[in-house]
């Protein structure tokens, strides 16, 4: 495996630092603001600067290379499985085996959903593989959801053969590219939150799987993908902030327990079987987890 | 609530450190927060004041924009109504009473800061973290923000060992004639009433309290409401409801402590010493059949309320605050104020009073009918629901002429805690 370790600081972070630096200069130039500072807050400012210094020193010494390597291994494994399962799925589509294709659809997608932030970092691959109707121009729409519409709404595999071929090619391309994607601790931290945001915005609402209603498969896979990142970063997090580490762990457990109630065979019940209050509870459990998870960025220091 | 804990931590070095929201959440999850609040007041936690507030501290006169959070009673009860309300009912998801207590402490800290116009937490130097404060009230005046907290009857079930503390006269409201309650607007383990002269400030408060609660409590239902603003009515007359009539003329005098002690502030009765200085709140989401009302004649409208629409005067009277004489006869010999008019029934013999603090609401369009979903977020405070709101509403539900034009679709009651003092927290007499 060609492992390239990068310590890239996302442009967004640099930019926002600059913006904030600009602001604070302006603040301190304002005599009214500085004059009226109480003694307590002046003391706080002093300590704040101090602890910020300590934070950045710690950040410099934290080595995430093992964590990054571990996550890349996971991503590659998921990609390998993704290609394999997508091949089975697309073969069934091309062989005209409607029921078999429908059964293979959601499980194949799970491997993709676990590592979605990686695919999103790879330019156009995410829309090619995972665009929903109206996400892209009609003429460019392909991938899983295009075939999903054929299988569940049009109730036939006919006409889906070319989409199946393209999907497998795209999956193979993802597998090839995953070797080269720049993974750093920042991508992992934001990726974990993005995975849960994905759930919040489309899976828990039942909008992701408009025709097959297999949203809970995606839901579970996104959560598993975020949990994997948490597991990898857990030792570092436990050192930096043991309470946060514990809280995230507990809320992952609570959400998984909640999801387990909807398991059926090897998969999950149809989204259409969920009652309104059950959806709300899932969504609120997800928010309860995502809130502390979004503070994993504390690992990255300043 | 333990003063001992406070003393022990007074000199703790943690007080001098700035706290991020992550710290706040962490502490809320592990029990440290109460110690910090207790020891430091708010100085250590929320030192990052907005400039406007800082200026006020230096003596600039914007103190009219601020209503103190701490006090003998909670603010937002006898406080003159602000322009807007954002009401939120919560369900507690934890089953651990300690977690609930930590939520009360975290909410107190945040509420005290927000009512001061302060941002929550400090700007973190680590830009990989989400900001502690959601930011939409930055630079805004506190806008007379009040945050009023209460507990619903469901909080006194078996989860937190509070069953024995439920006040004797405090339970879900009985069914009233004509109720068309929808679970979407009913109940709640906890309530937060945010009132402010700026809706964005009120929204910001509820949003941040809900965020702090994540993992401990979840939103159950919310309703925002409004009334004519102070700038639209500088004279501050009695506000009109969405049926066009003045509403609240008969309210007791909130500046009279004698009246407030008699009508609003709970004592220690009913085995609930923890409620002394608190107040019981009834909330009803009352939808108005706007379209039907608009087709009824002025005469019918005025007889429905028992008042003139233009002046607010009782029928047969001249001025809004004229003494109401229910025995007065009209020219035809029948009562000038119909016995089944809203005012006649609500007033009765004048012995039962409540403090109304309602707001109008608009819930957009009812998609089913294409009509407006609008009405009254009725809120009242009293010292005893069984003796005040309930008999009053039973009477109204049975006979009020107004029932033709309204439907009660939401309902909840809350025991609003007595006030907290700086260093304490809301609900400390309960948990």
Interface residues (C-beta under 8 A of the other chain):
Chain A: X13 X16 X17 X20 X30 X32 X33 X35 X36 X37 X38 X40 X41 X43 X44 X47 X48 X51 X52 X55 X56 X186 X189 X241 X243 X244 X247 X251 X284 X287 X288 X289 X291 X292 X294 X295 X297 X298 X299 X300 X301 X302
Chain B: X16 X17 X18 X20 X21 X22 X25 X26 X29 X30 X43 X44 X47 X48 X49 X51 X54 X55 X57 X58 X93 X122 X123 X125 X126 X127 X128 X129 X130 X211 X214 X215 X218 X219
